[in-house]
Amino acid sequence: MKRSFPHTYVIVFYIILLAAILTWILPGGEYIKETVTIEGGDKTELVYREVESNPQSWQVFAAIFKGFVKQSGIIVFILMIGGAFWILNSSKAIDVGILSFIRYTSKLERYRLIRFLGVNNIIITLVMILFSVFGAVFGMSEETIAFIIIMVPLAITMGYDSIIGVSMCFVAAGLGFAGAVLNPFTIGIAQGIAELPLFSGLEYRVFCWVVINIIGITAVLVYANRIKKDPSRSPVYKEDEYWREKGKADMGTLEYKTPLSAWIVYGVVLGGLILFSVFNSQTTLTIGDPETGSGSSLTSPMIPVITLLFAVSGILSLRKSVHFFQLTLFGFTILFLIVGVMGYQWYIMKIATLFFAMGIFSGIAMNYSPNKITKLFLEGVKDILSAAIVVGLAGGIIVILEDGRIVGSILHGLAGSMKGVGEVASIGIMYVIQTVINIIIPSGSAKAALTMPIMAPFSDLINISRQATVMAFQLGDGFTNMITPTSPVLIGVLGVARIPYEKWVKWIAPIMIVLIILGFLLLIPTVKMELNGF
């Protein structure tokens, strides 16, 4: 009898059990803030102290409940996104958009250079670069969950698999996150704690971002071309049957129409945008730390311009069919997502609200009744529920480690391993520590707040620049986000894409090994060369 591989839920629960076992083995420890006087001035430092551990036993069951509470924001985010997209796609608007996109790009084959490079290769590369920029500039992470529902069907329609769909947005954003150039949630916080000029060392970070993306995108393209030749070689070929079945709708019998309700939605949305423009005539897009205002910023009448664009494109799309108007609503939802995150510091609540409104307006535009819109929304929630559940389960891992009071002792033990080694070995150990801790604490900003007050002063003692220490944090924080089971974003992405965690690990593990080694190689110049900002 062939043994089946454990379900993703089972794997996560096993990890919760392992975390509970560690609370019985490892000593308790925590870092506390203490004010010390240095050269006549007071300074707050994190100081480690041993505390009594709190071994976890029956709490593994309570951790599941607490995990749901801890990750409630992302869970609700996933459910609202799923429901909204189900309403949008009920009219086959997404299918219409994908097929139109495929037809348009196929026309580019007549150009010799594009034919030589491959239209699909160019599309994958450009999309990945776009999401990588988002990851590098404003730390796109949770937002990628919303794009999975678009990118996976697109990838499968192009002849690939769901892994390529996930790679085009989630992996690309992960590459950008690791090669962060102006990410305020990682670089901004880490450099601020390390008392460095915000976003200094920009030149070398840009170089690292370019190198990381060349390696990452190349790996994805190699795999994509192999799957294109024989889709059955995909490790998720069986799972992708769900997406292939969804894409088999008979587009030839689709009725292209524009009901009066669509024009009414257009008028209501345009009126709302005009009102929004009055109160937000100027928008400052900040690339850097939004709280301090450091970094680059651009102030312009962004909202009025977007409103004008919607007024024109809305009419043009309505004249074609309601499906293209729904796609216009979706396109401007993405545009407002970017402006909201960069200009108004929106997070998952407002982003989820934005997509929810898009779904409701899409349903009204199709002249659906309130009952039908509700029914479709609930069907979407049901379809994506498994993804939301596994996010809550993964949150239980962190709960056990925190309640067991061993996170601090793990960090203290790892930090002690750097004493008495050379520069390259020290920066390498820092990198390994940050990589390991990222599995325990997947939040970049939380990890920066915990580790940088310890690592920055320690780097002074071993003659390593604080900038190099920040780089070790940056690279150690980035790559493993794409593989760690404690990351609610990864678990959410895989759940939406219907990719089993074990198959994802098997696929991405070789890429992770290459990227982690690359990260170490990129750190060597920070301690061996004279670099601007280092």
VOVEX-786546 format. One record per residue (C-alpha): residue number from 1; residue in three letters; x, y, z. Coordinates in nm, 3 decimals. Example, Ala and Ser with C-alpha at 12.3 -4.5 7.8 and 13.67 -1.06 7.14 Angstrom:
BEGIN
(guro 1 ALA (1.230 -0.450 0.780))
(guro 2 SER (1.367 -0.106 0.714))
//
This chain:
BEGIN
(guro 1 MET (0.000 0.000 0.000))
(guro 2 LYS (0.145 0.332 -0.109))
(guro 3 ARG (0.180 0.583 0.172))
(guro 4 SER (0.032 0.924 0.099))
(guro 5 PHE (0.215 1.246 0.182))
(guro 6 PRO (0.066 1.433 0.481))
(guro 7 HIS (-0.191 1.703 0.408))
(guro 8 THR (-0.075 2.064 0.448))
(guro 9 TYR (-0.287 2.095 0.762))
(guro 10 VAL (-0.114 1.788 0.907))
(guro 11 ILE (0.232 1.927 0.827))
(guro 12 VAL (0.152 2.256 1.000))
(guro 13 PHE (0.018 2.074 1.306))
(guro 14 TYR (0.335 1.862 1.321))
(guro 15 ILE (0.539 2.184 1.327))
(guro 16 ILE (0.320 2.314 1.612))
(guro 17 LEU (0.398 1.994 1.803))
(guro 18 LEU (0.771 2.035 1.732))
(guro 19 ALA (0.758 2.395 1.861))
(guro 20 ALA (0.586 2.269 2.176))
(guro 21 ILE (0.860 2.007 2.229))
(guro 22 LEU (1.125 2.280 2.199))
(guro 23 THR (0.960 2.470 2.485))
(guro 24 TRP (1.043 2.172 2.710))
(guro 25 ILE (1.405 2.155 2.594))
(guro 26 LEU (1.522 2.516 2.553))
(guro 27 PRO (1.561 2.757 2.846))
(guro 28 GLY (1.333 3.057 2.872))
(guro 29 GLY (1.469 3.397 2.779))
(guro 30 GLU (1.358 3.742 2.671))
(guro 31 TYR (1.495 4.079 2.573))
(guro 32 ILE (1.385 4.380 2.774))
(guro 33 LYS (1.444 4.750 2.722))
(guro 34 GLU (1.681 4.918 2.966))
(guro 35 THR (1.803 5.275 2.974))
(guro 36 VAL (2.180 5.309 3.009))
(guro 37 THR (2.399 5.620 3.032))
(guro 38 ILE (2.668 5.643 2.764))
(guro 39 GLU (2.899 5.947 2.743))
(guro 40 GLY (2.663 6.157 2.951))
(guro 41 GLY (2.352 6.067 2.751))
(guro 42 ASP (2.073 5.819 2.811))
(guro 43 LYS (2.022 5.542 2.556))
(guro 44 THR (1.768 5.261 2.542))
(guro 45 GLU (1.907 4.915 2.471))
(guro 46 LEU (1.766 4.565 2.455))
(guro 47 VAL (1.918 4.347 2.725))
(guro 48 TYR (1.879 3.971 2.743))
(guro 49 ARG (1.771 3.803 3.063))
(guro 50 GLU (1.685 3.449 3.151))
(guro 51 VAL (1.328 3.382 3.256))
(guro 52 GLU (1.141 3.073 3.359))
(guro 53 SER (1.029 2.883 3.053))
(guro 54 ASN (0.665 2.797 3.001))
(guro 55 PRO (0.653 2.446 2.851))
(guro 56 GLN (0.355 2.395 2.622))
(guro 57 SER (0.147 2.076 2.624))
(guro 58 TRP (-0.231 2.094 2.590))
(guro 59 GLN (-0.175 2.449 2.468))
(guro 60 VAL (-0.106 2.310 2.117))
(guro 61 PHE (-0.484 2.292 2.078))
(guro 62 ALA (-0.539 2.640 2.218))
(guro 63 ALA (-0.263 2.764 1.986))
(guro 64 ILE (-0.484 2.688 1.689))
(guro 65 PHE (-0.752 2.918 1.828))
(guro 66 LYS (-0.495 3.184 1.915))
(guro 67 GLY (-0.340 3.146 1.571))
(guro 68 PHE (-0.671 3.234 1.411))
(guro 69 VAL (-0.700 3.538 1.636))
(guro 70 LYS (-0.339 3.642 1.565))
(guro 71 GLN (-0.382 3.613 1.186))
(guro 72 SER (-0.743 3.730 1.179))
(guro 73 GLY (-0.663 4.029 0.960))
(guro 74 ILE (-0.509 3.821 0.682))
(guro 75 ILE (-0.779 3.553 0.717))
(guro 76 VAL (-1.058 3.808 0.666))
(guro 77 PHE (-0.854 3.965 0.387))
(guro 78 ILE (-0.838 3.632 0.201))
(guro 79 LEU (-1.209 3.562 0.249))
(guro 80 MET (-1.314 3.908 0.124))
(guro 81 ILE (-1.082 3.884 -0.175))
(guro 82 GLY (-1.216 3.539 -0.263))
(guro 83 GLY (-1.577 3.651 -0.241))
(guro 84 ALA (-1.517 3.967 -0.444))
(guro 85 PHE (-1.337 3.786 -0.725))
(guro 86 TRP (-1.606 3.518 -0.741))
(guro 87 ILE (-1.861 3.790 -0.814))
(guro 88 LEU (-1.632 3.945 -1.075))
(guro 89 ASN (-1.559 3.615 -1.246))
(guro 90 SER (-1.920 3.492 -1.247))
(guro 91 SER (-1.969 3.691 -1.569))
(guro 92 LYS (-1.647 3.544 -1.716))
(guro 93 ALA (-1.496 3.893 -1.723))
(guro 94 ILE (-1.156 3.760 -1.617))
(guro 95 ASP (-1.168 3.496 -1.890))
(guro 96 VAL (-1.256 3.765 -2.145))
(guro 97 GLY (-0.961 3.973 -2.028))
(guro 98 ILE (-0.715 3.682 -2.037))
(guro 99 LEU (-0.821 3.570 -2.385))
(guro 100 SER (-0.803 3.928 -2.514))
(guro 101 PHE (-0.455 3.959 -2.366))
(guro 102 ILE (-0.343 3.631 -2.526))
(guro 103 ARG (-0.481 3.732 -2.864))
(guro 104 TYR (-0.306 4.068 -2.847))
(guro 105 THR (0.030 3.929 -2.745))
(guro 106 SER (0.015 3.657 -3.011))
(guro 107 LYS (0.015 3.933 -3.274))
(guro 108 LEU (0.358 4.040 -3.151))
(guro 109 GLU (0.504 3.716 -3.291))
(guro 110 ARG (0.536 3.887 -3.629))
(guro 111 TYR (0.832 4.085 -3.497))
(guro 112 ARG (1.152 3.884 -3.543))
(guro 113 LEU (1.325 3.993 -3.220))
(guro 114 ILE (1.018 3.923 -3.010))
(guro 115 ARG (0.969 3.590 -3.182))
(guro 116 PHE (1.332 3.502 -3.107))
(guro 117 LEU (1.305 3.596 -2.739))
(guro 118 GLY (0.958 3.446 -2.706))
(guro 119 VAL (0.647 3.650 -2.632))
(guro 120 ASN (0.565 3.448 -2.321))
(guro 121 ASN (0.921 3.484 -2.190))
(guro 122 ILE (0.894 3.860 -2.228))
(guro 123 ILE (0.554 3.867 -2.056))
(guro 124 ILE (0.674 3.659 -1.760))
(guro 125 THR (0.989 3.869 -1.726))
(guro 126 LEU (0.812 4.206 -1.740))
(guro 127 VAL (0.540 4.100 -1.495))
(guro 128 MET (0.800 3.964 -1.252))
(guro 129 ILE (1.010 4.281 -1.274))
(guro 130 LEU (0.699 4.489 -1.200))
(guro 131 PHE (0.612 4.290 -0.887))
(guro 132 SER (0.977 4.282 -0.783))
(guro 133 VAL (0.983 4.661 -0.794))
(guro 134 PHE (0.673 4.666 -0.575))
(guro 135 GLY (0.846 4.435 -0.327))
(guro 136 ALA (1.166 4.641 -0.326))
(guro 137 VAL (1.000 4.982 -0.298))
(guro 138 PHE (0.703 4.942 -0.063))
(guro 139 GLY (0.737 4.587 0.060))
(guro 140 MET (0.449 4.425 -0.130))
(guro 141 SER (0.365 4.101 0.047))
(guro 142 GLU (0.007 4.038 0.161))
(guro 143 GLU (-0.117 4.222 -0.148))
(guro 144 THR (0.008 3.942 -0.375))
(guro 145 ILE (-0.270 3.715 -0.249))
(guro 146 ALA (-0.518 3.924 -0.447))
(guro 147 PHE (-0.323 3.876 -0.770))
(guro 148 ILE (-0.305 3.496 -0.749))
(guro 149 ILE (-0.663 3.460 -0.871))
(guro 150 ILE (-0.562 3.645 -1.189))
(guro 151 MET (-0.208 3.522 -1.245))
(guro 152 VAL (-0.273 3.149 -1.205))
(guro 153 PRO (-0.549 3.131 -1.472))
(guro 154 LEU (-0.336 3.351 -1.697))
(guro 155 ALA (-0.036 3.122 -1.661))
(guro 156 ILE (-0.242 2.809 -1.733))
(guro 157 THR (-0.405 2.972 -2.036))
(guro 158 MET (-0.054 3.053 -2.164))
(guro 159 GLY (0.032 2.682 -2.138))
(guro 160 TYR (0.208 2.679 -1.802))
(guro 161 ASP (0.098 2.580 -1.451))
(guro 162 SER (-0.009 2.736 -1.123))
(guro 163 ILE (0.354 2.748 -1.003))
(guro 164 ILE (0.436 2.992 -1.282))
(guro 165 GLY (0.128 3.197 -1.191))
(guro 166 VAL (0.248 3.217 -0.830))
(guro 167 SER (0.602 3.293 -0.945))
(guro 168 MET (0.495 3.588 -1.159))
(guro 169 CYS (0.361 3.780 -0.858))
(guro 170 PHE (0.448 3.620 -0.523))
(guro 171 VAL (0.800 3.494 -0.602))
(guro 172 ALA (0.877 3.815 -0.792))
(guro 173 ALA (0.766 4.027 -0.495))
(guro 174 GLY (0.978 3.801 -0.272))
(guro 175 LEU (1.284 3.864 -0.488))
(guro 176 GLY (1.221 4.237 -0.460))
(guro 177 PHE (1.163 4.210 -0.085))
(guro 178 ALA (1.498 4.033 -0.044))
(guro 179 GLY (1.679 4.286 -0.262))
(guro 180 ALA (1.494 4.569 -0.087))
(guro 181 VAL (1.602 4.909 -0.214))
(guro 182 LEU (1.364 5.148 -0.040))
(guro 183 ASN (1.138 4.919 0.163))
(guro 184 PRO (1.038 5.125 0.468))
(guro 185 PHE (0.919 4.818 0.662))
(guro 186 THR (1.257 4.643 0.656))
(guro 187 ILE (1.540 4.871 0.546))
(guro 188 GLY (1.377 5.182 0.690))
(guro 189 ILE (1.323 5.030 1.036))
(guro 190 ALA (1.657 4.842 1.044))
(guro 191 GLN (1.865 5.146 0.944))
(guro 192 GLY (1.675 5.367 1.185))
(guro 193 ILE (1.750 5.133 1.476))
(guro 194 ALA (2.113 5.099 1.360))
(guro 195 GLU (2.139 5.481 1.360))
(guro 196 LEU (2.228 5.495 0.990))
(guro 197 PRO (2.107 5.754 0.737))
(guro 198 LEU (1.782 5.618 0.600))
(guro 199 PHE (1.825 5.431 0.270))
(guro 200 SER (2.198 5.492 0.263))
(guro 201 GLY (2.403 5.236 0.071))
(guro 202 LEU (2.144 5.260 -0.208))
(guro 203 GLU (2.389 5.197 -0.491))
(guro 204 TYR (2.500 4.852 -0.374))
(guro 205 ARG (2.143 4.755 -0.286))
(guro 206 VAL (2.033 4.834 -0.641))
(guro 207 PHE (2.316 4.614 -0.770))
(guro 208 CYS (2.205 4.331 -0.539))
(guro 209 TRP (1.845 4.370 -0.651))
(guro 210 VAL (1.948 4.338 -1.016))
(guro 211 VAL (2.161 4.028 -0.953))
(guro 212 ILE (1.893 3.859 -0.740))
(guro 213 ASN (1.629 3.920 -1.007))
(guro 214 ILE (1.849 3.792 -1.289))
(guro 215 ILE (1.902 3.464 -1.105))
(guro 216 GLY (1.543 3.431 -0.983))
(guro 217 ILE (1.371 3.520 -1.311))
(guro 218 THR (1.610 3.298 -1.509))
(guro 219 ALA (1.523 3.000 -1.287))
(guro 220 VAL (1.151 3.062 -1.341))
(guro 221 LEU (1.194 3.097 -1.719))
(guro 222 VAL (1.391 2.772 -1.743))
(guro 223 TYR (1.117 2.589 -1.557))
(guro 224 ALA (0.845 2.765 -1.761))
(guro 225 ASN (0.994 2.655 -2.092))
(guro 226 ARG (1.019 2.296 -1.968))
(guro 227 ILE (0.651 2.295 -1.869))
(guro 228 LYS (0.551 2.465 -2.194))
(guro 229 LYS (0.697 2.173 -2.390))
(guro 230 ASP (0.521 1.914 -2.175))
(guro 231 PRO (0.260 2.044 -1.922))
(guro 232 SER (0.225 1.695 -1.774))
(guro 233 ARG (0.575 1.731 -1.625))
(guro 234 SER (0.440 1.988 -1.381))
(guro 235 PRO (0.439 1.862 -1.021))
(guro 236 VAL (0.096 2.023 -0.980))
(guro 237 TYR (-0.052 1.899 -1.307))
(guro 238 LYS (-0.323 1.707 -1.121))
(guro 239 GLU (-0.407 1.997 -0.889))
(guro 240 ASP (-0.427 2.237 -1.185))
(guro 241 GLU (-0.721 2.039 -1.323))
(guro 242 TYR (-0.935 2.269 -1.109))
(guro 243 TRP (-0.810 2.575 -1.298))
(guro 244 ARG (-0.828 2.403 -1.637))
(guro 245 GLU (-1.192 2.311 -1.575))
(guro 246 LYS (-1.270 2.669 -1.472))
(guro 247 GLY (-1.119 2.792 -1.799))
(guro 248 LYS (-1.325 2.566 -2.025))
(guro 249 ALA (-1.619 2.803 -2.051))
(guro 250 ASP (-1.753 2.839 -2.403))
(guro 251 MET (-1.646 3.194 -2.479))
(guro 252 GLY (-1.807 3.181 -2.824))
(guro 253 THR (-2.159 3.176 -2.675))
(guro 254 LEU (-2.088 3.460 -2.435))
(guro 255 GLU (-2.330 3.749 -2.480))
(guro 256 TYR (-2.149 4.080 -2.500))
(guro 257 LYS (-2.387 4.344 -2.367))
(guro 258 THR (-2.400 4.655 -2.152))
(guro 259 PRO (-2.707 4.674 -1.927))
(guro 260 LEU (-2.834 5.004 -1.790))
(guro 261 SER (-2.713 4.902 -1.445))
(guro 262 ALA (-2.354 4.917 -1.569))
(guro 263 TRP (-2.398 5.279 -1.673))
(guro 264 ILE (-2.551 5.354 -1.333))
(guro 265 VAL (-2.250 5.197 -1.160))
(guro 266 TYR (-2.023 5.405 -1.381))
(guro 267 GLY (-2.203 5.723 -1.273))
(guro 268 VAL (-2.198 5.633 -0.903))
(guro 269 VAL (-1.828 5.538 -0.902))
(guro 270 LEU (-1.733 5.846 -1.104))
(guro 271 GLY (-1.930 6.067 -0.867))
(guro 272 GLY (-1.754 5.910 -0.570))
(guro 273 LEU (-1.414 5.960 -0.731))
(guro 274 ILE (-1.491 6.324 -0.807))
(guro 275 LEU (-1.584 6.378 -0.443))
(guro 276 PHE (-1.268 6.194 -0.335))
(guro 277 SER (-1.067 6.419 -0.568))
(guro 278 VAL (-1.206 6.732 -0.405))
(guro 279 PHE (-1.082 6.624 -0.062))
(guro 280 ASN (-0.755 6.476 -0.196))
(guro 281 SER (-0.652 6.715 -0.469))
(guro 282 GLN (-0.285 6.649 -0.397))
(guro 283 THR (-0.128 6.314 -0.311))
(guro 284 THR (0.227 6.259 -0.192))
(guro 285 LEU (0.367 5.924 -0.301))
(guro 286 THR (0.648 5.843 -0.060))
(guro 287 ILE (0.928 5.601 -0.136))
(guro 288 GLY (1.091 5.552 0.200))
(guro 289 ASP (0.979 5.584 0.560))
(guro 290 PRO (0.622 5.722 0.559))
(guro 291 GLU (0.643 5.829 0.924))
(guro 292 THR (0.958 6.038 0.899))
(guro 293 GLY (0.911 6.145 0.538))
(guro 294 SER (1.266 6.037 0.456))
(guro 295 GLY (1.343 5.913 0.108))
(guro 296 SER (1.202 6.026 -0.223))
(guro 297 SER (0.854 6.169 -0.256))
(guro 298 LEU (0.636 6.302 -0.536))
(guro 299 THR (0.339 6.530 -0.479))
(guro 300 SER (0.091 6.556 -0.763))
(guro 301 PRO (-0.285 6.568 -0.834))
(guro 302 MET (-0.285 6.188 -0.850))
(guro 303 ILE (-0.650 6.126 -0.754))
(guro 304 PRO (-0.796 6.385 -0.997))
(guro 305 VAL (-0.583 6.241 -1.278))
(guro 306 ILE (-0.698 5.886 -1.201))
(guro 307 THR (-1.058 6.010 -1.188))
(guro 308 LEU (-1.022 6.165 -1.532))
(guro 309 LEU (-0.872 5.844 -1.670))
(guro 310 PHE (-1.159 5.643 -1.525))
(guro 311 ALA (-1.414 5.882 -1.677))
(guro 312 VAL (-1.269 5.825 -2.025))
(guro 313 SER (-1.182 5.454 -2.003))
(guro 314 GLY (-1.516 5.376 -1.836))
(guro 315 ILE (-1.712 5.508 -2.133))
(guro 316 LEU (-1.486 5.330 -2.384))
(guro 317 SER (-1.520 4.998 -2.203))
(guro 318 LEU (-1.896 5.031 -2.158))
(guro 319 ARG (-1.935 5.080 -2.532))
(guro 320 LYS (-1.771 4.739 -2.584))
(guro 321 SER (-1.944 4.535 -2.313))
(guro 322 VAL (-2.004 4.515 -1.940))
(guro 323 HIS (-1.721 4.258 -1.916))
(guro 324 PHE (-1.463 4.515 -2.024))
(guro 325 PHE (-1.614 4.767 -1.784))
(guro 326 GLN (-1.571 4.514 -1.502))
(guro 327 LEU (-1.207 4.475 -1.606))
(guro 328 THR (-1.177 4.853 -1.599))
(guro 329 LEU (-1.308 4.850 -1.242))
(guro 330 PHE (-1.050 4.585 -1.157))
(guro 331 GLY (-0.767 4.778 -1.323))
(guro 332 PHE (-0.846 5.096 -1.133))
(guro 333 THR (-0.879 4.895 -0.812))
(guro 334 ILE (-0.516 4.788 -0.862))
(guro 335 LEU (-0.418 5.147 -0.939))
(guro 336 PHE (-0.582 5.273 -0.620))
(guro 337 LEU (-0.416 4.991 -0.427))
(guro 338 ILE (-0.074 5.121 -0.535))
(guro 339 VAL (-0.164 5.484 -0.466))
(guro 340 GLY (-0.324 5.392 -0.134))
(guro 341 VAL (-0.023 5.196 -0.012))
(guro 342 MET (0.238 5.449 -0.126))
(guro 343 GLY (0.040 5.767 -0.067))
(guro 344 TYR (-0.188 5.694 0.227))
(guro 345 GLN (-0.020 5.395 0.398))
(guro 346 TRP (-0.315 5.162 0.346))
(guro 347 TYR (-0.288 4.812 0.488))
(guro 348 ILE (-0.494 4.496 0.451))
(guro 349 MET (-0.821 4.634 0.597))
(guro 350 LYS (-0.851 4.916 0.344))
(guro 351 ILE (-0.718 4.699 0.062))
(guro 352 ALA (-0.977 4.430 0.141))
(guro 353 THR (-1.247 4.699 0.152))
(guro 354 LEU (-1.132 4.825 -0.187))
(guro 355 PHE (-1.164 4.480 -0.346))
(guro 356 PHE (-1.494 4.415 -0.170))
(guro 357 ALA (-1.638 4.734 -0.321))
(guro 358 MET (-1.506 4.626 -0.661))
(guro 359 GLY (-1.689 4.294 -0.628))
(guro 360 ILE (-2.018 4.458 -0.525))
(guro 361 PHE (-2.004 4.712 -0.808))
(guro 362 SER (-1.915 4.434 -1.056))
(guro 363 GLY (-2.224 4.241 -0.951))
(guro 364 ILE (-2.451 4.546 -0.977))
(guro 365 ALA (-2.306 4.626 -1.321))
(guro 366 MET (-2.417 4.279 -1.436))
(guro 367 ASN (-2.767 4.363 -1.308))
(guro 368 TYR (-2.747 4.091 -1.043))
(guro 369 SER (-3.001 4.102 -0.761))
(guro 370 PRO (-2.878 4.158 -0.402))
(guro 371 ASN (-2.953 3.792 -0.326))
(guro 372 LYS (-2.748 3.670 -0.621))
(guro 373 ILE (-2.453 3.893 -0.526))
(guro 374 THR (-2.469 3.756 -0.172))
(guro 375 LYS (-2.491 3.398 -0.301))
(guro 376 LEU (-2.189 3.449 -0.529))
(guro 377 PHE (-1.989 3.612 -0.250))
(guro 378 LEU (-2.055 3.319 -0.016))
(guro 379 GLU (-1.958 3.074 -0.290))
(guro 380 GLY (-1.629 3.258 -0.329))
(guro 381 VAL (-1.569 3.252 0.046))
(guro 382 LYS (-1.641 2.879 0.052))
(guro 383 ASP (-1.406 2.817 -0.241))
(guro 384 ILE (-1.116 2.994 -0.072))
(guro 385 LEU (-1.192 2.892 0.287))
(guro 386 SER (-0.922 2.623 0.300))
(guro 387 ALA (-0.657 2.888 0.229))
(guro 388 ALA (-0.784 3.103 0.515))
(guro 389 ILE (-0.791 2.811 0.756))
(guro 390 VAL (-0.430 2.710 0.696))
(guro 391 VAL (-0.318 3.070 0.762))
(guro 392 GLY (-0.476 3.047 1.106))
(guro 393 LEU (-0.312 2.711 1.170))
(guro 394 ALA (0.030 2.850 1.076))
(guro 395 GLY (-0.022 3.134 1.322))
(guro 396 GLY (-0.035 2.873 1.597))
(guro 397 ILE (0.336 2.797 1.546))
(guro 398 ILE (0.436 3.149 1.646))
(guro 399 VAL (0.192 3.146 1.936))
(guro 400 ILE (0.354 2.833 2.086))
(guro 401 LEU (0.707 2.977 2.058))
(guro 402 GLU (0.602 3.309 2.209))
(guro 403 ASP (0.392 3.159 2.488))
(guro 404 GLY (0.672 2.913 2.561))
(guro 405 ARG (0.904 3.215 2.609))
(guro 406 ILE (1.187 3.067 2.402))
(guro 407 VAL (1.209 3.315 2.114))
(guro 408 GLY (1.453 3.533 2.309))
(guro 409 SER (1.671 3.239 2.413))
(guro 410 ILE (1.691 3.114 2.054))
(guro 411 LEU (1.806 3.458 1.940))
(guro 412 HIS (2.056 3.491 2.228))
(guro 413 GLY (2.206 3.150 2.157))
(guro 414 LEU (2.249 3.227 1.789))
(guro 415 ALA (2.407 3.568 1.859))
(guro 416 GLY (2.664 3.407 2.088))
(guro 417 SER (2.793 3.191 1.803))
(guro 418 MET (2.964 3.491 1.636))
(guro 419 LYS (3.237 3.547 1.892))
(guro 420 GLY (3.597 3.498 1.787))
(guro 421 VAL (3.558 3.446 1.411))
(guro 422 GLY (3.672 3.652 1.111))
(guro 423 GLU (3.484 3.921 0.920))
(guro 424 VAL (3.350 3.698 0.644))
(guro 425 ALA (3.254 3.426 0.889))
(guro 426 SER (3.089 3.682 1.119))
(guro 427 ILE (2.876 3.836 0.847))
(guro 428 GLY (2.793 3.486 0.728))
(guro 429 ILE (2.680 3.383 1.077))
(guro 430 MET (2.470 3.700 1.104))
(guro 431 TYR (2.310 3.608 0.774))
(guro 432 VAL (2.239 3.253 0.890))
(guro 433 ILE (2.094 3.383 1.218))
(guro 434 GLN (1.860 3.622 1.037))
(guro 435 THR (1.759 3.343 0.797))
(guro 436 VAL (1.681 3.103 1.082))
(guro 437 ILE (1.496 3.366 1.283))
(guro 438 ASN (1.287 3.449 0.978))
(guro 439 ILE (1.136 3.102 1.007))
(guro 440 ILE (1.033 3.182 1.365))
(guro 441 ILE (0.941 3.548 1.309))
(guro 442 PRO (0.832 3.598 0.945))
(guro 443 SER (0.743 3.964 1.001))
(guro 444 GLY (1.028 4.178 0.868))
(guro 445 SER (0.947 4.483 1.080))
(guro 446 ALA (0.909 4.276 1.399))
(guro 447 LYS (1.236 4.095 1.332))
(guro 448 ALA (1.416 4.426 1.269))
(guro 449 ALA (1.284 4.564 1.598))
(guro 450 LEU (1.404 4.253 1.784))
(guro 451 THR (1.740 4.176 1.622))
(guro 452 MET (1.890 4.508 1.512))
(guro 453 PRO (1.928 4.657 1.865))
(guro 454 ILE (2.144 4.350 1.939))
(guro 455 MET (2.325 4.304 1.609))
(guro 456 ALA (2.412 4.669 1.542))
(guro 457 PRO (2.620 4.730 1.859))
(guro 458 PHE (2.768 4.381 1.832))
(guro 459 SER (2.893 4.459 1.479))
(guro 460 ASP (3.093 4.749 1.625))
(guro 461 LEU (3.276 4.506 1.855))
(guro 462 ILE (3.381 4.276 1.570))
(guro 463 ASN (3.470 4.560 1.330))
(guro 464 ILE (3.189 4.506 1.081))
(guro 465 SER (3.000 4.809 0.953))
(guro 466 ARG (2.645 4.850 1.069))
(guro 467 GLN (2.544 4.883 0.706))
(guro 468 ALA (2.674 4.532 0.639))
(guro 469 THR (2.475 4.412 0.940))
(guro 470 VAL (2.160 4.568 0.793))
(guro 471 MET (2.236 4.393 0.462))
(guro 472 ALA (2.265 4.060 0.646))
(guro 473 PHE (1.924 4.129 0.801))
(guro 474 GLN (1.776 4.233 0.467))
(guro 475 LEU (1.887 3.925 0.275))
(guro 476 GLY (1.820 3.689 0.565))
(guro 477 ASP (1.472 3.832 0.598))
(guro 478 GLY (1.382 3.800 0.231))
(guro 479 PHE (1.447 3.464 0.073))
(guro 480 THR (1.295 3.225 0.326))
(guro 481 ASN (0.963 3.411 0.315))
(guro 482 MET (0.905 3.203 0.002))
(guro 483 ILE (0.938 2.869 0.183))
(guro 484 THR (0.878 2.904 0.559))
(guro 485 PRO (0.552 2.744 0.679))
(guro 486 THR (0.514 3.014 0.945))
(guro 487 SER (0.454 3.280 0.680))
(guro 488 PRO (0.081 3.351 0.660))
(guro 489 VAL (0.129 3.514 0.321))
(guro 490 LEU (0.297 3.207 0.168))
(guro 491 ILE (0.037 2.973 0.316))
(guro 492 GLY (-0.240 3.201 0.192))
(guro 493 VAL (-0.092 3.221 -0.158))
(guro 494 LEU (-0.053 2.844 -0.185))
(guro 495 GLY (-0.404 2.793 -0.052))
(guro 496 VAL (-0.556 3.026 -0.312))
(guro 497 ALA (-0.347 2.869 -0.591))
(guro 498 ARG (-0.434 2.518 -0.464))
(guro 499 ILE (-0.069 2.414 -0.453))
(guro 500 PRO (0.012 2.159 -0.179))
(guro 501 TYR (0.284 2.290 0.051))
(guro 502 GLU (0.502 1.981 0.011))
(guro 503 LYS (0.501 2.014 -0.369))
(guro 504 TRP (0.585 2.382 -0.344))
(guro 505 VAL (0.880 2.306 -0.114))
(guro 506 LYS (1.008 2.038 -0.351))
(guro 507 TRP (0.993 2.282 -0.643))
(guro 508 ILE (1.135 2.592 -0.478))
(guro 509 ALA (1.399 2.428 -0.254))
(guro 510 PRO (1.673 2.420 -0.525))
(guro 511 ILE (1.602 2.785 -0.608))
(guro 512 MET (1.616 2.872 -0.238))
(guro 513 ILE (1.954 2.704 -0.201))
(guro 514 VAL (2.094 2.903 -0.494))
(guro 515 LEU (1.947 3.231 -0.365))
(guro 516 ILE (2.071 3.176 -0.009))
(guro 517 ILE (2.422 3.104 -0.136))
(guro 518 LEU (2.396 3.410 -0.361))
(guro 519 GLY (2.295 3.618 -0.059))
(guro 520 PHE (2.611 3.515 0.124))
(guro 521 LEU (2.828 3.597 -0.179))
(guro 522 LEU (2.666 3.941 -0.203))
(guro 523 LEU (2.754 4.005 0.162))
(guro 524 ILE (3.128 3.942 0.116))
(guro 525 PRO (3.193 4.275 -0.066))
(guro 526 THR (3.030 4.460 0.227))
(guro 527 VAL (3.319 4.357 0.453))
(guro 528 LYS (3.599 4.331 0.195))
(guro 529 MET (3.544 4.634 -0.032))
(guro 530 GLU (3.501 5.008 0.004))
(guro 531 LEU (3.136 5.066 -0.087))
(guro 532 ASN (2.948 5.394 -0.072))
(guro 533 GLY (2.740 5.400 0.246))
(guro 534 PHE (2.927 5.108 0.402))
//
